[in-house]
């Protein structure tokens, strides 16, 4: 009971950050859960029924071609960024809300209406390598398996076979379909992954009097971890079918050392997701 009580309090108070120094507490406050960012998602009105699965990021609403953000939690973490970009450039930006469900058909239907010009794909590519991209699998796979499997976006057959090939098929099929419909496709690569929650580790380092900016990773390790995913992107990127946006280009220096923070703020919300900072 005592252990559960202490653990519950730690969860509710974000690790009881008040016990730490001010600089350590600042790192803790950068832990913004992706699920909590859905407050930026506003209803989309006066659009075709096929757009019922999307919401609008920010207040900009006009007749210009839209930007559509599609993905899992690795798209959720960019809500704030896309909201600010939308306001800065006057581009209405939508987000495909359905998570862990086969949304490829819905995305294609929205693009087919002609109101969307740019599609941005942001997924956990590490997860994709392990089992394909359930959200982007083709209709023939999306309709296989049980009703429960279809509703969750997963096919029991995904447990078997060449999973990298499934990823290649899901990604390539979706990209080729979107391009054939006239959309420009952008892919956001994942940031470097850490084995521990970065804000927590930074807070511990700061509390012990160390230099948080020394917590870094290697771009070489990142590229090695996502080697197979990058191999899938490469042929499409080479011929200009997609454009890949790489967070490592901002986080890593010329020597390949990737930083995690400024002196006061964490660039991460956990092990893998970036913070608003």
Secondary structure as UniProt FT lines:
FT   HELIX           2..12
FT   TURN            13..16
FT   HELIX           17..19
FT   HELIX           22..29
FT   HELIX           34..40
FT   STRAND          41..43
FT   HELIX           49..53
FT   STRAND          54..57
FT   STRAND          66..71
FT   HELIX           73..76
FT   TURN            77..78
FT   HELIX           79..89
FT   STRAND          93..96
FT   HELIX           104..112
FT   TURN            113..114
FT   STRAND          116..122
FT   HELIX           125..131
FT   HELIX           134..136
FT   HELIX           139..142
FT   HELIX           147..152
FT   HELIX           156..159
FT   HELIX           163..180
FT   TURN            181..182
FT   STRAND          184..188
FT   HELIX           198..207
FT   TURN            208..209
FT   HELIX           212..214
FT   STRAND          216..218
FT   HELIX           219..225
FT   HELIX           227..238
FT   TURN            239..240
FT   STRAND          242..245
FT   HELIX           248..251
FT   TURN            254..255
FT   STRAND          257..259
//
